[in-house]
């Protein structure tokens, strides 16, 4: 059943974060600064891990993969967002919208499962240190990364196919700053029940399964740390996990708020705020969280800078 007359939509209008003209330039400068920090931070982390032999371990390989995901996620969202801050009318074509949606979902799902495998990596390192090199071998790491991106591609393809099958009416304004699932569902003329069920089911899988993996890993990690007799040993073990816990809390909290509720009861204005966290703020913060609170990264950075500037 359709809600109205169907029209062939060739473009959408993005409502953006605000409709107040006086805020457009300050927001442009703010998000431009965030994007620059995101690019520098994540590219810097990838480069540091690539050229620092002491960081050639599964933990930092996962971190470089996370930095790649964050860099791509920001690039999918922010450049178009910056253009829209300066444009009179925030127009995005239908193919461009679907492309943005596709790559946004890929990297969002990939980040969920990457944070989960990073938690498992910490579990093995702390709870089974003698078996770490065997359990987390290069082959195991490669298969885990392959599994993360495979799940992302499968989930993204299903989501995008569902959206492509929907019909859109004359209303073409997306109440968001990028092409996202629920704002597009609001514009559909066709019955969105099946698509909403698909979104919820995959949302449960891609949020709850990684969350359960992370929680289970940290239950065992905490139990193992509490058995360490020395205060210095416990402090060192906790320090390797604290940055990961911070990233997980911000990312999954904002993601769950947006996607684990039906579109009929969710507020798009509230959704915009939570979306800013997991699409823009988290990708900027991750490299700094992992570098500022990680002694190995700090030592590797100092050595890298010494080689570049003093040799």
Helices and strands as residue ranges (DSSP letters): E 11-14, H 21-51, G 53-55, H 58-86, E 91-93, H 94-127, G 129-131, H 132-135, H 138-164, E 173-174, H 181-187, H 193-204, I 205-209, H 210-226, H 231-259, H 268-276, I 277-281, H 282-292, H 295-310
